[in-house]
Amino acid sequence: MRIGRRAGRTIVAAVACATALSLVSIEGQTSSASTAAPGQAQARTQTQTQVLNAAQVAGVSKGKAPRKANKARRGGKVAYLTFDDGPNARFTPQVLSLLKQYNAKATFFMIGSSAKANPALVRRVRAQGHAIGNHTYSHPWLNKLSAAGIRSQLTRTDAVIGRTTCMRPPGGFVNNTVRKVARSQGKSVVMWSVDTRDWARPGAGVVSRNALRPARNGSIILTHDGGGPRQQTIAGLRTVLKTMTAQGYRFEKLPACR
């Protein structure tokens, strides 16, 4: 069927416009979140942070097409479980056992000093196919440190757990200096889109509801395997894994973290 020149130009323009709008909707997704220092009964300080958006999770950046092999785009639903403040000799093994039961992969943002005290757990996390990210050496608010201080926190942690390609700033406190130092070390700054608030120990039921209610395809779920008593996290995680698996989700490690 032949199409006139004017009609053809109209169709091409419409397709280009629709494509541009689609890319804007992918690259513009952001949210905010915060967390608290490990081991504290936290009266939480408000913080606004940029969350790793859906385009970054899927490996999409401006000027680049989505990777064809990306699992999140091959059908089905994917969620990303993340665990901060470990490894912990008591709770990390329990988390690993649950993940293995559901054939789930996750990303562990480890504190350097905790990893140094539990080297066998670092090896076990990797051996089971999970990703490890840098969560600093001593869990300071990085936005209060100089560039040299930030660099030291990240470098000392990598010296313990091995080279990392992603980091998560404690408390979600990030600024341009943090981003610049992370970038200079080849690390993505990875936040979250779902906060279980398990750091506040509100009860296992609340932890699981906080994960399940806002969860959707591509969600990055924040929990903790260290930094304090995590019995509620373990109990809530069991419900989350069971429920979301039944809903057709699979759990994978973050693509930015290797």
Helices and strands as residue ranges (DSSP letters): H 5-27, H 54-57, G 71-73, E 77-86, H 92-101, E 106-110, H 112-117, H 119-127, E 131-134, G 142-144, H 147-161, E 166-167, G 170-172, H 176-184, E 188-189, E 194-195, G 198-200, H 204-212, E 220-224, H 231-246, E 249-251
